[in-house]
Amino acid sequence: PGLPHISRSNYYYQTHKPDKDSGNQKLMDRIKEIYHEHSQRYGYQRIYGQLRREGYEINHKKVQRLTQKMGLFAISIRKKRKYSSYYGVQGKIKPDLIKRKFYAIIPNRHWFTDVTEFHLKDQKLYLSPIIDGCTQEIISYNISRHPDLKQVMTMLDDAFEKHPALNGLIFHSDRGWQYQHY
């Protein structure tokens, strides 16, 4: 009762029509080869591009239909997240006195800092330097396996030990949580 009415001839036409992909066995084999050569990470768009580079005159819709028919879907790999030290407001935020003028006329007046993530031999390292705005000299730095408050405090202690008299110094950071601490 709930089925749509179709004519007898249309029913037999649909159920007995020949498979239109039966003549594409060579192409389907090549699609499988490309799919497995690239560790199941190629979807139909990349497979289509590879086939075009190999000289196949083919439409992308046909490649899409064949990959779906064969059940070949790309395995997605999660992208690595870029390190960001900003986690919102954690403490008191000072006004921006630099206003994107990253230079100074007199040494030890403007110091700049940030925490940067590096990948070395399958491990993450975090660099936290202080750079003078006038001489571009690295005043102090610290390398750590974790971007924590201890890293920043060690770097600051080293800088203040080398330069004890810093009247009028402006210390500028990206306002990451480490720099909002008391």
C-alpha positions as CSV (number, residue, x, y, z in Angstrom):
1,P,0.0,0.0,0.0
2,G,2.8,2.5,0.8
3,L,4.9,1.6,-2.2
4,P,4.9,3.8,-5.3
5,H,3.3,2.3,-8.4
6,I,5.7,1.7,-11.2
7,S,4.8,0.0,-14.5
8,R,5.7,-3.6,-15.1
9,S,8.1,-2.8,-17.9
10,N,9.9,-0.2,-15.8
11,Y,10.3,-2.7,-12.9
12,Y,11.9,-5.3,-15.2
13,Y,14.0,-2.7,-16.9
14,Q,15.4,-1.6,-13.6
15,T,16.0,-5.1,-12.1
16,H,17.4,-6.6,-15.3
17,K,19.5,-3.8,-16.7
18,P,23.2,-4.7,-17.2
19,D,25.8,-3.3,-14.8
20,K,27.2,-0.2,-16.5
21,D,30.5,-0.6,-14.6
22,S,31.2,-4.1,-15.9
23,G,33.5,-2.8,-18.7
24,N,35.6,-0.8,-16.2
25,Q,37.3,-3.7,-14.5
26,K,40.8,-2.5,-15.6
27,L,40.0,1.0,-14.3
28,M,38.6,-0.3,-11.0
29,D,41.8,-2.4,-10.5
30,R,43.9,0.7,-11.0
31,I,41.8,2.7,-8.6
32,K,42.3,0.0,-6.0
33,E,46.1,0.0,-6.6
34,I,46.3,3.8,-6.2
35,Y,44.1,3.5,-3.0
36,H,46.4,0.9,-1.4
37,E,49.7,2.5,-2.7
38,H,48.8,5.6,-0.6
39,S,47.9,3.6,2.6
40,Q,44.1,4.2,2.1
41,R,44.6,7.9,2.6
42,Y,43.5,8.9,-0.9
43,G,39.8,9.8,-1.5
44,Y,38.2,9.9,-4.9
45,Q,39.5,13.4,-5.6
46,R,43.1,12.5,-5.2
47,I,42.6,9.2,-7.0
48,Y,41.0,11.2,-9.8
49,G,44.0,13.5,-10.0
50,Q,46.4,10.6,-10.0
51,L,44.5,9.0,-12.9
52,R,44.5,12.2,-14.9
53,R,48.3,12.5,-14.4
54,E,48.6,9.0,-15.7
55,G,46.7,9.9,-18.8
56,Y,43.3,8.5,-18.2
57,E,40.5,10.6,-19.8
58,I,37.9,10.2,-17.1
59,N,35.2,12.2,-15.3
60,H,35.6,12.8,-11.5
61,K,32.0,11.6,-11.0
62,K,32.8,8.2,-12.5
63,V,35.8,7.9,-10.1
64,Q,33.5,8.9,-7.2
65,R,30.9,6.3,-8.2
66,L,33.4,3.5,-8.6
67,T,35.2,4.2,-5.3
68,Q,31.8,4.3,-3.5
69,K,30.8,1.0,-5.2
70,M,34.0,-0.6,-4.1
71,G,33.8,0.8,-0.6
72,L,37.0,2.8,-0.8
73,F,37.0,5.7,1.6
74,A,40.0,7.8,2.7
75,I,41.1,7.3,6.3
76,S,41.3,10.7,7.9
77,I,44.3,11.6,10.0
78,R,43.8,14.2,12.7
79,K,45.9,17.3,12.1
80,K,48.3,18.3,14.8
81,R,47.2,21.3,16.8
82,K,49.5,24.3,16.8
83,Y,50.7,25.3,20.3
84,S,49.0,28.4,21.8
85,S,49.8,29.7,25.2
86,Y,46.6,31.8,25.4
87,Y,43.9,30.2,27.6
88,G,41.8,33.3,28.2
89,V,42.2,35.7,31.1
90,Q,43.9,34.0,34.0
91,G,44.9,37.1,36.0
92,K,45.5,40.8,35.7
93,I,46.3,42.0,32.1
94,K,48.4,45.1,31.7
95,P,47.7,47.5,28.9
96,D,49.5,47.1,25.6
97,L,52.3,49.8,25.8
98,I,54.2,48.6,22.7
99,K,51.3,48.9,20.2
100,R,53.1,46.7,17.6
101,K,56.2,49.0,17.6
102,F,58.8,46.2,18.1
103,Y,61.9,48.4,18.3
104,A,63.6,50.6,20.8
105,I,66.2,53.3,20.6
106,I,68.0,52.5,23.9
107,P,69.0,48.9,25.0
108,N,67.2,47.3,27.9
109,R,64.0,49.4,27.5
110,H,61.8,46.9,25.5
111,W,62.1,43.2,26.0
112,F,59.9,40.8,24.1
113,T,59.1,37.2,24.8
114,D,56.9,34.3,23.7
115,V,56.8,30.5,24.0
116,T,57.4,28.5,20.8
117,E,56.9,24.8,20.2
118,F,59.4,22.7,18.3
119,H,59.2,19.1,17.1
120,L,62.6,17.3,17.3
121,K,62.9,13.5,16.9
122,D,59.2,12.8,17.7
123,Q,59.2,14.9,20.9
124,K,58.0,18.4,21.6
125,L,60.3,21.1,23.1
126,Y,59.3,24.6,24.1
127,L,61.6,27.6,23.7
128,S,61.0,30.7,25.8
129,P,63.4,33.5,24.9
130,I,63.7,37.2,25.9
131,I,64.8,39.5,23.1
132,D,66.0,43.1,23.4
133,G,64.0,45.5,21.2
134,C,67.1,47.6,20.4
135,T,70.0,45.2,19.9
136,Q,67.9,42.1,19.0
137,E,70.1,40.3,21.4
138,I,68.8,37.3,23.2
139,I,68.9,38.3,26.9
140,S,67.8,35.0,28.3
141,Y,66.2,31.8,27.2
142,N,64.9,28.5,28.5
143,I,64.1,25.2,26.8
144,S,61.7,22.8,28.4
145,R,59.7,19.7,27.6
146,H,56.6,21.3,29.0
147,P,55.3,24.9,28.6
148,D,54.9,25.6,32.3
149,L,55.3,28.5,34.7
150,K,58.6,27.1,36.0
151,Q,60.1,27.5,32.5
152,V,59.1,31.2,32.3
153,M,60.2,32.0,35.9
154,T,63.7,30.4,35.3
155,M,64.1,32.5,32.1
156,L,63.1,35.7,34.0
157,D,65.4,34.9,37.0
158,D,68.3,34.4,34.6
159,A,67.6,37.7,32.8
160,F,67.3,39.7,36.0
161,E,70.5,38.1,37.3
162,K,72.4,39.4,34.2
163,H,70.7,42.8,34.2
164,P,69.8,43.9,37.8
165,A,69.1,47.6,37.1
166,L,66.2,47.9,34.6
167,N,64.5,51.2,35.4
168,G,61.8,51.9,32.8
169,L,61.8,48.5,31.2
170,I,58.7,47.4,29.3
171,F,58.4,43.6,29.2
172,H,56.0,42.6,26.3
173,S,54.5,39.1,25.8
174,D,51.6,37.6,23.9
175,R,49.6,37.6,27.1
176,G,49.8,33.8,27.5
177,W,48.7,32.3,30.8
178,Q,52.3,32.1,32.0
179,Y,52.7,35.9,31.8
180,Q,49.4,36.6,33.5
181,H,50.6,35.0,36.7
182,Y,51.3,37.1,39.8
